[in-house]
Every structure is written in C-alpha cells, then in structure tokens.
C-alpha cells in the first residue's frame, strides 16, 4: 500500500501543488504509527467517567396529602404526567384475583361520569394525546402525554379519569372476556408456564405473589367491586404525581392545586403484610407439555430486595453471570457447550419484597440432563470453584458505570425513578448511591456475596417439556413431583 501511494505521488506531482500536499498527507498517515494503537481490546484504556448532572425535580406535598414532583424540560413542546397509586393486586382477596387489573383497565376504557369511554378515545385522538391507567402487583399507575399547548385542557380530563371513573358495565364485560380468553390460552406459551409455576414454587402457591386469575375468580368480580376498590385506594394521600416537560413550574403547580387540591384526604390505613415463604427445599418438579420440541429449565430460590446491604456486589455478580454475550452463562453454556441459544440468570431484586434468583435455559430434549448439569455447574463455579476474578469484576463495574448514563438520559426517566423511590421509601439520592456503590465494591465483597446469596441446597428445579425426551434426565432423581397445570372450568 505504501509503494502505491509513492507511485501515485510521482504521477500527480506535476499536476498541482494541492495534489502534492494531499498525497504527502496520505504517505504520512500510512507510514506514521497511530498514537495509542493497541493490538487487543483488553489493552484499551479509558479516561475516568465525568460527573453526571442529574436534574432534581421540585417536590411539593399538597394539603390533602398528594405528593407532586415537577421537572421542567423545554427541549420539545410536550408534557408527560405520571402517577403512582398505593395499591396493587397483592392486596386482592383470594377469591377475586384479577380485581385490581380489571379496575385499572376499566378506569380508562369505561370513561368518566362526564365522558363515555368512546368519547374519551375520540377526544384524545383529536388532541394527539393519550391517557392510560393500570394496576400491577405492587402499584397502580396512570399516565398522560400531550402537547404543551393543550396541557391545561387535557390535564383536566386526566384528573377526571382518576377521580370520577364511570366503570361502564359494557366495558367491564369486554375486559372480563379478554381476561377469560387469556386464561384459556395460559398454557400455550412455555415461558408463561415456566414463570407462573416457578413463582408458585418459590413464593408458595397461596402467596399473592404467585396467585393467578381463574374463571372462578373473574366470575365473582362485579362492577361494585371495582367501585369499592377505587374508593378505597384512589385517594390523594395514596397518590404520587409527576410532571415532566415543557411547562413553567409555578403555573403547572397552580393547575395541579386547582384540580387535585379539592379532592378530600382519604382514610389513612396500613396495608396488610403480604405473605410468602421465606425459603425453599431442594426438589425437582416437572410439567408435561407434549407439543414442545425443546425442554425449558429453571433452577433457583428466593432473591433479595434492593435495600439489602449486598445489593451493589450482587448487581456486579449478575453482570458477570449474564450481563452480556461475553458473560459466563453465554460463553460457557451457549458458545462453548452449544447447549442453548436462550440462557440467562442472576439474583433478582424487588423494591419492597424479594424477587427470585434463578438460572434458566431452553435446550433440546435429548440434552435436558446436560442442560441441568451445566446450570448447576455455573452456579457452583461462581460461588465456590471459580469465584469472580479481578478482571471480571473490573469489566463488570466498567460496563455498569458506562451504561449508567442511559438510565438518566431523559427527564422522563429521571422523574420515573424519583416517583419509584418516593413510592417504596428509598432515599432521594438513590441514583447517586448506586453509582458510588458500584465504584466502591471490592472483589472480595463480590465473592462473598456470591457465596452467600446463591444457595444450591435451596434450589427448586422446574423442567417443562415432552415426556419422551425429558424422561431420561428426570429418571436419575429419586423423587420428581409432576405439576398439574390443567385449567379448572369454574
């Protein structure tokens, strides 16, 4: 290549001086070593991460107990509003599982006392706006997005949805039919079976964290149940409201006070403690699904909450185990052993109750035994025989810290985090603490956390697949309990 450059220089040197200069630069680039050039990616060095400025929203508590966060952002002429409501499906009575989700759905689809659901749809479409509501396991949610020029008008409608839902009987019937259809199909997807049944094994079948809707529980839910649920939980002192976007804080807060401030303070009460089993016993469970061509495998036990002192070291463990395509599970089980395309795992965290800790994969039925052994081997390695190395910890920390900025790269994301911290009682500087906690975690702390929080003696094993292919793998266990996943008719 260098000889060709010199030849080109000689041919063009008589044409023009600019050509000569251009070719001279080419020669210099081809013959001068690049400063900082490395041979492998491991030799790359990076400057220290700069400080990240995280905007702090304004926090206000209204006289009726509602907490309000406001964060201005004038980049786009839009405004996003979100709310967290202190409720959740974990508070449902056992004979009416599905009540919370139906309430969250029909609050929006059923319209308000001043607009039907269809009228609300038409209105929002005309404004290029959206309003959504829902209730999950641990919280209720409501959101609104609109152009800043329509903010006052659309926000008034958003308030109406939260305060005065119609709970239209026709829309409730549609929502219930949709849930019924989902129940009928709940065994179609192996991943759905795996997560549903594994939750029952870890938390306990009777725990609200493991309960699922059935035809019987949905049939028992009436419109009055939705009205009562809304009246009990949708009160201002159980709502955290967040606004982010193109507004002036004073004017936006005045609007919030005019619309929500007249809502009377609701009854104050403590939610009941939600039960779940504290530990599991090592045992093997099986679900037969004859129409599968692969086996689904998960092993694990109860996980942790983010308030645990070992939170940051365990986050690093999860990165080492399955945080990238170069992580242990992908490298060893997928790439080297060729046992699975889909493999994952780690110690999960909940905000106010433990998530699950698990290692999972899908594999060919004739490699079910090898797959189970591979997952167990990786669990033992990380905690005992091959604990995290200094290099692994360094790379994991670098990856987590380098990606941290993407969790706070928009006002909406930042505001959402502050709402979550407020809702679950975390300190407002949790974001800053996260980065510092990752930076300060030592190799020994990571190794100790792995030894402490991965517990093979508490592993429950769940295998789903056709009996013919998985039988040899299951035959080596002294006792295997087969789970009944048939859907009761009533």
C-alpha positions as CSV (number, residue, x, y, z in Angstrom):
1,X,0.0,0.0,0.0
2,X,2.9,2.4,0.8
3,X,4.5,1.8,-2.6
4,X,1.3,2.5,-4.4
5,X,1.0,5.8,-2.5
6,X,4.5,6.9,-3.6
7,X,3.8,5.9,-7.2
8,X,0.6,8.0,-7.1
9,X,2.5,10.9,-5.7
10,X,5.1,10.8,-8.5
11,X,2.4,10.6,-11.2
12,X,0.4,13.6,-9.8
13,X,3.3,15.8,-8.6
14,X,3.5,17.7,-11.9
15,X,-0.3,18.5,-11.9
16,X,-0.8,20.8,-9.0
17,X,0.6,21.7,-5.6
18,X,-2.6,20.8,-3.8
19,X,-2.3,17.3,-5.1
20,X,1.3,17.1,-3.8
21,X,0.2,18.2,-0.4
22,X,-2.7,15.7,-0.3
23,X,-0.5,12.8,-1.3
24,X,2.1,13.8,1.2
25,X,-0.5,13.6,3.9
26,X,-1.6,10.2,2.7
27,X,2.0,9.0,2.9
28,X,2.4,10.3,6.4
29,X,-0.8,8.6,7.6
30,X,0.3,5.3,6.1
31,X,3.9,5.4,7.5
32,X,3.4,7.0,10.9
33,X,2.3,4.8,13.8
34,X,-1.0,5.9,15.4
35,X,-0.6,7.1,19.0
36,X,-2.3,4.8,21.5
37,X,-2.6,2.0,19.0
38,X,-3.3,-1.4,20.6
39,X,-3.3,-5.0,19.5
40,X,-6.2,-6.3,21.5
41,X,-9.4,-4.8,23.1
42,X,-8.1,-5.6,26.5
43,X,-5.3,-3.1,26.0
44,X,-7.7,-0.2,25.5
45,X,-7.7,2.4,28.3
46,X,-10.4,4.9,29.1
47,X,-10.4,8.2,30.9
48,X,-12.3,8.5,34.2
49,X,-16.0,8.9,33.8
50,X,-17.1,12.5,34.0
51,X,-19.6,13.6,36.7
52,X,-23.2,13.3,35.5
53,X,-25.5,16.1,36.4
54,X,-28.9,14.7,37.4
55,X,-31.6,17.4,37.5
56,X,-33.5,17.4,40.8
57,X,-37.3,17.8,40.4
58,X,-39.3,20.1,42.6
59,X,-41.2,18.2,45.4
60,X,-44.4,19.5,46.9
61,X,-46.9,18.0,49.2
62,X,-50.5,19.2,48.9
63,X,-52.7,19.8,51.9
64,X,-54.7,16.6,51.0
65,X,-51.5,14.5,51.2
66,X,-50.8,14.1,47.5
67,X,-47.0,14.3,46.7
68,X,-46.1,16.1,43.5
69,X,-42.8,16.1,41.6
70,X,-42.2,18.7,38.8
71,X,-39.3,18.6,36.3
72,X,-39.1,21.2,33.6
73,X,-37.7,20.2,30.1
74,X,-38.2,22.7,27.2
75,X,-36.5,20.6,24.5
76,X,-39.8,19.5,23.0
77,X,-43.3,21.1,23.2
78,X,-44.7,18.1,25.1
79,X,-45.7,17.3,28.7
80,X,-45.8,13.9,30.3
81,X,-47.7,13.2,33.5
82,X,-47.4,10.0,35.5
83,X,-48.9,8.9,38.8
84,X,-48.2,6.0,41.2
85,X,-51.1,4.9,43.3
86,X,-50.6,2.9,46.5
87,X,-52.5,-0.2,45.7
88,X,-51.7,-3.5,43.8
89,X,-53.0,-6.9,43.0
90,X,-51.2,-8.3,46.0
91,X,-53.9,-6.7,48.1
92,X,-56.8,-8.6,46.4
93,X,-59.0,-11.1,48.2
94,X,-58.0,-14.6,47.3
95,X,-61.4,-15.3,45.8
96,X,-61.3,-12.3,43.5
97,X,-57.9,-12.4,41.9
98,X,-58.0,-10.2,38.9
99,X,-60.0,-7.4,40.6
100,X,-57.1,-4.9,40.6
101,X,-56.1,-5.3,37.0
102,X,-59.8,-5.0,35.9
103,X,-60.1,-1.8,37.9
104,X,-57.1,-0.4,36.3
105,X,-58.3,-1.3,32.8
106,X,-61.9,-0.2,33.1
107,X,-61.0,3.1,34.7
108,X,-59.7,4.2,31.3
109,X,-61.8,2.2,28.9
110,X,-65.0,2.9,30.7
111,X,-64.7,6.6,30.6
112,X,-65.8,9.1,33.3
113,X,-69.0,10.5,34.6
114,X,-68.8,13.2,32.0
115,X,-67.5,11.2,29.0
116,X,-68.0,7.7,27.8
117,X,-65.0,5.6,27.0
118,X,-65.6,6.0,23.3
119,X,-66.0,9.8,23.7
120,X,-62.8,9.9,25.6
121,X,-61.0,8.0,22.8
122,X,-62.2,10.5,20.3
123,X,-61.3,13.5,22.3
124,X,-57.7,12.3,22.9
125,X,-57.3,11.4,19.3
126,X,-58.3,14.9,18.3
127,X,-55.6,16.3,20.6
128,X,-52.9,13.8,19.7
129,X,-52.8,13.0,23.4
130,X,-53.0,9.8,25.5
131,X,-54.3,8.8,28.9
132,X,-53.7,5.3,30.3
133,X,-54.3,3.6,33.6
134,X,-53.4,0.2,35.1
135,X,-52.7,-1.7,38.3
136,X,-49.9,-4.2,38.7
137,X,-48.7,-6.4,41.5
138,X,-47.3,-3.6,43.7
139,X,-48.7,-0.4,42.4
140,X,-51.3,1.4,40.4
141,X,-50.3,3.7,37.6
142,X,-51.8,6.5,35.4
143,X,-50.1,8.4,32.7
144,X,-50.8,11.3,30.3
145,X,-49.0,12.8,27.3
146,X,-50.0,15.8,25.4
147,X,-48.7,18.9,23.5
148,X,-47.8,21.7,25.9
149,X,-50.4,24.0,24.3
150,X,-53.1,21.5,25.3
151,X,-51.8,20.8,28.8
152,X,-54.4,22.6,30.9
153,X,-57.3,21.1,29.0
154,X,-56.0,17.5,28.7
155,X,-54.8,17.5,32.3
156,X,-58.3,18.4,33.5
157,X,-59.6,15.3,31.7
158,X,-56.7,13.2,33.2
159,X,-57.9,14.3,36.7
160,X,-61.5,13.4,35.8
161,X,-60.3,9.8,34.9
162,X,-58.6,9.4,38.2
163,X,-61.3,11.0,40.3
164,X,-64.6,10.1,38.5
165,X,-64.4,6.8,36.6
166,X,-67.7,5.6,35.1
167,X,-66.9,1.8,35.3
168,X,-69.2,1.2,32.4
169,X,-70.8,-2.2,32.6
170,X,-70.3,-2.9,28.9
171,X,-66.6,-2.1,29.0
172,X,-66.2,-4.3,32.2
173,X,-67.8,-7.2,30.3
174,X,-65.4,-6.7,27.4
175,X,-62.4,-6.6,29.8
176,X,-63.5,-9.7,31.7
177,X,-64.0,-11.6,28.4
178,X,-60.4,-10.6,27.4
179,X,-59.1,-11.9,30.7
180,X,-61.1,-15.2,30.2
181,X,-59.6,-15.6,26.8
182,X,-56.1,-15.2,28.3
183,X,-56.9,-17.8,30.9
184,X,-57.9,-20.2,28.1
185,X,-54.5,-19.7,26.4
186,X,-52.3,-19.6,29.5
187,X,-50.7,-22.9,28.8
188,X,-49.9,-22.2,25.2
189,X,-46.6,-20.4,25.9
190,X,-43.9,-22.5,27.7
191,X,-42.3,-19.3,29.0
192,X,-45.6,-18.3,30.6
193,X,-45.9,-21.7,32.3
194,X,-42.3,-21.5,33.5
195,X,-42.6,-18.1,35.2
196,X,-46.1,-18.8,36.6
197,X,-45.3,-22.2,38.1
198,X,-41.8,-21.1,39.3
199,X,-43.3,-18.2,41.2
200,X,-45.7,-20.7,43.0
201,X,-42.7,-22.9,43.9
202,X,-40.6,-20.1,45.3
203,X,-43.2,-17.8,47.0
204,X,-45.7,-20.6,47.9
205,X,-48.9,-21.4,46.0
206,X,-51.1,-19.4,48.3
207,X,-48.9,-16.2,48.3
208,X,-50.4,-13.2,46.5
209,X,-47.1,-13.0,44.6
210,X,-47.9,-16.3,43.0
211,X,-51.7,-16.2,42.5
212,X,-53.2,-16.0,39.0
213,X,-56.7,-15.3,37.7
214,X,-59.1,-18.2,37.1
215,X,-62.5,-18.4,35.6
216,X,-64.0,-18.6,39.1
217,X,-62.3,-15.5,40.5
218,X,-63.1,-13.4,37.4
219,X,-66.7,-14.5,37.5
220,X,-67.1,-13.3,41.1
221,X,-66.0,-9.8,40.3
222,X,-68.8,-7.3,40.0
223,X,-68.9,-3.6,38.9
224,X,-69.5,-2.7,42.6
225,X,-66.2,-4.4,43.5
226,X,-64.4,-2.0,41.1
227,X,-66.2,1.0,42.6
228,X,-65.3,-0.1,46.1
229,X,-61.6,-0.8,45.1
230,X,-61.3,2.7,43.6
231,X,-62.9,4.4,46.5
232,X,-60.6,2.7,49.0
233,X,-57.3,3.2,47.2
234,X,-57.6,6.1,44.8
235,X,-57.4,8.9,47.3
236,X,-54.9,11.8,47.1
237,X,-52.9,10.8,50.2
238,X,-52.1,7.5,48.4
239,X,-51.0,9.1,45.1
240,X,-47.6,10.4,43.9
241,X,-47.9,12.6,40.9
242,X,-45.0,13.5,38.5
243,X,-44.9,16.1,35.7
244,X,-42.1,16.4,33.2
245,X,-41.9,18.6,30.1
246,X,-42.4,22.0,28.6
247,X,-44.1,23.9,31.4
248,X,-43.3,26.6,34.0
249,X,-43.2,25.0,37.4
250,X,-45.4,27.7,39.2
251,X,-48.1,27.6,36.6
252,X,-48.2,23.8,36.4
253,X,-48.3,23.5,40.2
254,X,-51.2,26.0,40.3
255,X,-53.1,23.8,37.9
256,X,-52.4,20.7,40.0
257,X,-53.7,22.5,43.1
258,X,-56.8,23.7,41.3
259,X,-57.8,20.3,40.0
260,X,-56.4,17.8,42.6
261,X,-56.4,20.1,45.6
262,X,-60.1,20.0,46.1
263,X,-60.0,16.2,46.4
264,X,-60.6,15.3,50.1
265,X,-58.0,13.5,52.0
266,X,-58.8,9.8,52.2
267,X,-58.9,7.4,55.1
268,X,-55.5,6.5,56.4
269,X,-54.7,2.9,57.0
270,X,-51.8,0.4,56.8
271,X,-51.8,-2.2,54.1
272,X,-51.6,-5.8,55.3
273,X,-48.3,-7.6,55.2
274,X,-48.2,-9.8,52.1
275,X,-47.1,-13.3,53.0
276,X,-44.6,-15.5,51.1
277,X,-42.5,-18.5,52.1
278,X,-39.1,-17.5,53.5
279,X,-37.1,-20.4,51.9
280,X,-37.4,-23.4,49.7
281,X,-36.2,-27.0,49.9
282,X,-34.2,-28.6,47.1
283,X,-36.7,-30.5,45.0
284,X,-37.4,-31.4,41.3
285,X,-40.7,-30.5,39.6
286,X,-41.9,-31.4,36.1
287,X,-44.6,-30.2,33.8
288,X,-45.5,-32.3,30.7
289,X,-46.1,-30.3,27.5
290,X,-46.2,-32.8,24.6
291,X,-46.3,-30.2,21.8
292,X,-42.8,-28.9,22.6
293,X,-39.7,-29.8,20.7
294,X,-37.4,-28.4,23.5
295,X,-37.1,-28.5,27.2
296,X,-37.4,-25.4,29.4
297,X,-35.4,-25.5,32.6
298,X,-35.2,-23.2,35.6
299,X,-33.5,-23.6,38.9
300,X,-33.5,-21.2,41.8
301,X,-34.9,-19.8,45.0
302,X,-35.9,-16.6,46.7
303,X,-33.9,-13.5,45.8
304,X,-33.4,-10.1,47.5
305,X,-34.6,-6.6,47.8
306,X,-32.7,-3.5,46.7
307,X,-32.4,-2.5,50.3
308,X,-30.1,-5.4,51.1
309,X,-26.6,-4.4,52.1
310,X,-25.1,-6.6,49.4
311,X,-27.2,-5.0,46.6
312,X,-24.2,-3.5,44.7
313,X,-21.9,-6.5,44.9
314,X,-24.8,-8.7,43.7
315,X,-25.5,-6.4,40.8
316,X,-21.9,-6.9,39.7
317,X,-22.4,-10.7,40.1
318,X,-25.4,-10.6,37.8
319,X,-23.4,-8.7,35.2
320,X,-20.6,-11.3,35.4
321,X,-23.1,-14.2,35.1
322,X,-25.4,-13.0,32.3
323,X,-24.9,-9.3,31.7
324,X,-23.5,-9.6,28.2
325,X,-22.8,-12.1,25.4
326,X,-19.3,-12.4,26.9
327,X,-20.8,-13.3,30.4
328,X,-20.3,-16.7,31.9
329,X,-23.6,-18.3,31.0
330,X,-23.5,-17.2,27.4
331,X,-19.8,-18.0,27.0
332,X,-19.8,-21.4,28.7
333,X,-23.3,-22.9,28.0
334,X,-24.2,-21.2,24.7
335,X,-20.9,-20.8,22.9
336,X,-18.6,-23.5,24.3
337,X,-21.0,-26.3,25.1
338,X,-23.6,-25.4,22.4
339,X,-26.5,-26.4,24.7
340,X,-28.7,-23.4,24.4
341,X,-29.5,-20.3,22.4
342,X,-31.5,-18.8,25.2
343,X,-29.8,-18.8,28.6
344,X,-29.9,-16.4,31.5
345,X,-29.8,-16.0,35.2
346,X,-29.0,-13.9,38.2
347,X,-30.2,-12.8,41.7
348,X,-33.3,-10.8,41.2
349,X,-34.3,-7.7,43.3
350,X,-37.6,-6.4,44.3
351,X,-38.3,-2.9,45.6
352,X,-40.1,-4.0,48.8
353,X,-40.2,-7.8,48.6
354,X,-37.7,-10.3,47.3
355,X,-37.7,-11.2,43.6
356,X,-36.4,-14.6,42.5
357,X,-32.9,-15.9,42.0
358,X,-32.7,-18.2,39.1
359,X,-30.7,-19.8,36.3
360,X,-32.7,-20.8,33.2
361,X,-32.4,-22.1,29.7
362,X,-34.1,-23.9,26.8
363,X,-32.4,-26.8,25.2
364,X,-33.0,-29.8,23.0
365,X,-34.9,-32.5,24.8
366,X,-32.1,-35.0,24.5
367,X,-29.7,-32.6,26.2
368,X,-32.0,-31.9,29.1
369,X,-29.7,-33.6,31.6
370,X,-26.6,-31.9,30.2
371,X,-28.5,-28.5,30.5
372,X,-29.4,-29.0,34.1
373,X,-25.9,-30.1,34.9
374,X,-24.5,-27.0,33.1
375,X,-26.7,-24.6,35.1
376,X,-25.7,-26.2,38.3
377,X,-22.1,-26.2,37.3
378,X,-22.2,-22.4,36.6
379,X,-23.9,-21.8,40.0
380,X,-21.2,-23.7,41.8
381,X,-18.4,-22.1,39.9
382,X,-19.5,-18.5,40.7
383,X,-19.8,-19.2,44.4
384,X,-17.1,-21.8,45.0
385,X,-14.7,-23.3,42.5
386,X,-14.2,-20.3,40.2
387,X,-15.2,-17.2,42.0
388,X,-15.3,-13.8,40.2
389,X,-11.8,-12.8,39.1
390,X,-10.4,-9.3,39.5
391,X,-10.6,-8.9,35.7
392,X,-14.3,-10.0,35.6
393,X,-15.2,-7.6,38.4
394,X,-13.3,-4.7,36.7
395,X,-15.1,-5.3,33.4
396,X,-18.5,-5.7,35.1
397,X,-18.1,-2.5,37.0
398,X,-16.9,-0.6,33.9
399,X,-19.9,-1.9,31.9
400,X,-22.4,-0.9,34.6
401,X,-20.9,2.5,35.1
402,X,-20.6,3.2,31.4
403,X,-24.2,2.3,30.8
404,X,-25.4,4.3,33.9
405,X,-25.9,7.4,31.8
406,X,-28.5,5.7,29.7
407,X,-30.8,5.2,32.7
408,X,-30.9,9.0,33.3
409,X,-30.7,10.3,29.7
410,X,-34.2,11.9,29.7
411,X,-36.2,13.9,32.2
412,X,-39.0,11.3,31.9
413,X,-36.6,8.5,33.1
414,X,-35.3,10.7,35.9
415,X,-38.7,11.6,37.1
416,X,-39.9,8.0,37.0
417,X,-37.0,7.0,39.2
418,X,-37.9,9.7,41.8
419,X,-41.5,8.5,41.8
420,X,-40.4,5.0,42.4
421,X,-38.0,6.0,45.3
422,X,-40.8,8.0,46.9
423,X,-43.3,5.2,46.5
424,X,-41.2,2.5,48.0
425,X,-39.5,4.6,50.7
426,X,-36.0,4.9,49.2
427,X,-33.7,7.9,49.7
428,X,-34.0,10.5,47.0
429,X,-30.3,10.2,46.3
430,X,-30.5,6.5,45.4
431,X,-29.2,7.2,41.9
432,X,-26.1,8.7,43.3
433,X,-25.7,6.0,45.8
434,X,-26.0,3.4,43.1
435,X,-23.0,4.7,41.1
436,X,-20.9,5.1,44.2
437,X,-21.9,1.6,45.4
438,X,-20.7,0.0,42.2
439,X,-17.5,2.0,42.1
440,X,-16.6,1.1,45.7
441,X,-17.5,-2.6,45.7
442,X,-14.4,-4.8,46.1
443,X,-13.5,-8.1,44.6
444,X,-13.8,-9.8,48.0
445,X,-17.2,-8.3,48.6
446,X,-18.4,-9.6,45.3
447,X,-17.0,-13.1,46.0
448,X,-18.6,-13.1,49.5
449,X,-22.0,-12.1,48.1
450,X,-21.8,-14.9,45.6
451,X,-21.1,-17.4,48.3
452,X,-23.9,-16.0,50.5
453,X,-26.8,-15.5,48.1
454,X,-26.5,-18.5,45.7
455,X,-27.9,-21.4,47.7
456,X,-27.9,-24.8,45.8
457,X,-29.4,-26.5,48.8
458,X,-32.5,-24.4,48.3
459,X,-32.7,-24.8,44.6
460,X,-36.1,-25.8,43.2
461,X,-35.8,-27.4,39.8
462,X,-38.6,-27.0,37.2
463,X,-38.5,-28.7,33.9
464,X,-41.1,-28.4,31.2
465,X,-41.2,-30.5,28.0
466,X,-42.4,-33.7,26.3
467,X,-42.2,-36.7,28.5
468,X,-40.4,-38.9,25.9
469,X,-37.5,-36.5,25.5
470,X,-37.1,-35.4,29.1
471,X,-37.7,-38.8,30.9
472,X,-34.1,-39.9,30.9
473,X,-33.0,-36.7,32.6
474,X,-35.7,-36.9,35.2
475,X,-35.1,-40.7,35.9
476,X,-31.9,-40.0,37.8
477,X,-33.8,-38.1,40.5
478,X,-35.2,-40.1,43.4
479,X,-38.3,-38.0,43.5
480,X,-39.9,-35.8,40.9
481,X,-43.2,-34.1,41.5
482,X,-45.4,-33.6,38.4
483,X,-47.4,-30.4,38.5
484,X,-51.0,-30.2,37.3
485,X,-51.5,-27.1,35.1
486,X,-54.9,-28.0,33.8
487,X,-57.3,-25.1,33.7
488,X,-60.3,-25.5,36.0
489,X,-63.6,-24.8,34.3
490,X,-65.1,-23.0,37.2
